[in-house]
Amino acid sequence: MESIFIDSNVWNLLFEQKINLLLMEQQGEPIASYVEELEEIVDSTSDIGWGYHDALGDMFYKVFGGAK
C-alpha cells in the first residue's frame, strides 16, 4: 500500500477553515465544546515538530486567546 504524505500547509488550512466556520456559524461567542475540541487538537500536536504545533497554536490563540 502506498503511503500518502499531506503537507503541513494542508493541515494548517483545514484547521484554519474549521475555526472560520465555527465563527461564522456562531456569529458571536463560539460554542465552548468546539473551542475545547480545537484546543485538544492543538495540544495533541506538541510532539510533531517542524513548527506545526506552533503554527496551529498561533492560529488558535489569535482567535480565542487563552481558552483554558
Secondary structure, 3 states (H helix, E strand, C coil): CCCCCCCHHHHHHHHHHHHHHHHHHHCCCCCHHHHHHHHHHHHHCCCCCCCHHHHHHHHHHHHHCCCC
